[in-house]
Amino acid sequence: MTGSTNVIEREIEEARAGMTRAAAEIERRLQPETLVDSALGLFQRNGPARAIVDEVTDLALRNPVPVLMIGLGLAWLALDFSRHRPPAPRRTAHTDQPVPPAGADGPVAPTADTILGLTPSHESAAMAAHVFADAGMGGAEGRRL
């Protein structure tokens, strides 16, 4: 019994060491400098891609002022967006199902709507279809082919 326990423990340690090596390799590959080196290597080995990069670089060197203006505009846009980011719009889901009350045993498991940030509407799907039909956006019965 102890022999099989030792074998199992040794296999667990080997698996743990393998997982540690794999995690370290993944972390190394996801370092920014490794990703940049890989991307540059792809462009250097690919003839058409290298020609495009050379052409864009040449164009930027011949016209530095427009490139600088575009860069400043993008930086300004990014700065403004980071300072005045508007709140995300609130979306509602139209369902025929009522909102379930919280259970007496504790919180209710989240639904797909709550995970996605949707709030159920009290308007039924039939009522929504009626509104669309009144607006001339009805289904196949309102269309002529």
N, C-alpha and C positions, 0 to 999 in steps of 0.2 A: 504494500500500500504506500509506504513512504517512497519507494522507488518511482512509482507512477506520479506521486505528488511532486517529486523533484523534477521529473521530466516536464510536467505541466508548467511548473514555475519557471524552468529554463526556457520553454517555448514562449511563455508570456513575456519574459525579459527580452528575448530575441525580437518578438513582435514589437514591443515598446521601443527598442533601439532602432528598428527599421522605420517605425513611424516618426521617431525623432529626426532621423536622417532625412526622410522624405519632407517633413515640415521645414527643416533647415534649407533644403534645396529649393522648395517653393518660395520661401522667404527671400533667398538669394536671387532667384529669377524675377521676383516682383520688385526689386530695388529699382528706383527711377533710373540710375545710371545704366543698369543692365538692360532695361527696356529701351532706353535711348540708343545704346550701342547696337541692340538687335535691330531696331528700326533703321538706323544708318547702314548697317550691314546689308539689309534687304535692298536698300536703294543703290548701294555700291555694286551689288551682284546683278541687279536687274538693269539691263541696258536701256530700255525705254523709260523706266522710272528715273534713272540717272540723268537721261537727256532732259526730262521735264524739270528736274531739280536744277540742273545747270542753266536751263533757259530762264527759270524764275529768278535764280540768283543773279544772272546777267542783267535781266530786266530791272531788278531792284538796284543793282549797282549803277546802271545808266540813269535811273530816275529816283534818286534818294529822297527828294522832297515829297513827292506823292506818297511814297512808302512811309515816310515819317508821319505825314498827316493822317494816313489811314491808321497807323499804330497809335497815335495820340487819340484819335477818335474812338478807337476800340477800348483803349485804357479808360477814357473818360466815361464811356458807356458802362463799362464794368464797374467803375467806382460809383457812378450814380445808381446803378442797379443794386449794388450791395448796401447802399445807404437808405434807399427808398423802396425797398422790396414790398410790393403790394401783397396783402394777404391772399391766400388761395381762395378761389370762389367756392361757395358752399353748394354742394350738389344734393339733390333729393332723389330718392328712388320711388317710383310709382308701383305699388304692389297692392294686391287685393287682401293681403294678409295683415291683420292688426299687429301692432307692436306688442311682443310678449312682455308681460310684467315680470319684474324681478321675482325669482323663486323664493319661497319661504325658507328653503334650505341654504340659501346663499346666492351669490351672483350667478346669472345665467351665462352659459358659454357664448362667446361672441359669434355673431352671424357674419356672413360674407359682407353684408352691407355695412355693419359697424366697423369691420376691419378696413374696408375701403373708404370709410368716412362718409358714407351715404346715410341720410336720415330718411326713414320711411315716411311716405306721404299718406295723408288720410283720404286722398282722392283715389277712387277706384280706377282700374284700368278701363272699365267700360265708360266712366265719365270722361276720362282723357280722350278716348276714341270719339266720343260724342263731340267734344270741343274741336277736335281736328276735322271731323266731318262738317261741322258748322262753318269752319274756316275754309272749306273747299279743298281740304287735304285728306279726303276720305280714302278708303281702300280701293280695291279693284272695281267695286260697283260704281264708283264716281269717275273712272277713267274710260276713255274711248281709245281703242287700239286701232 
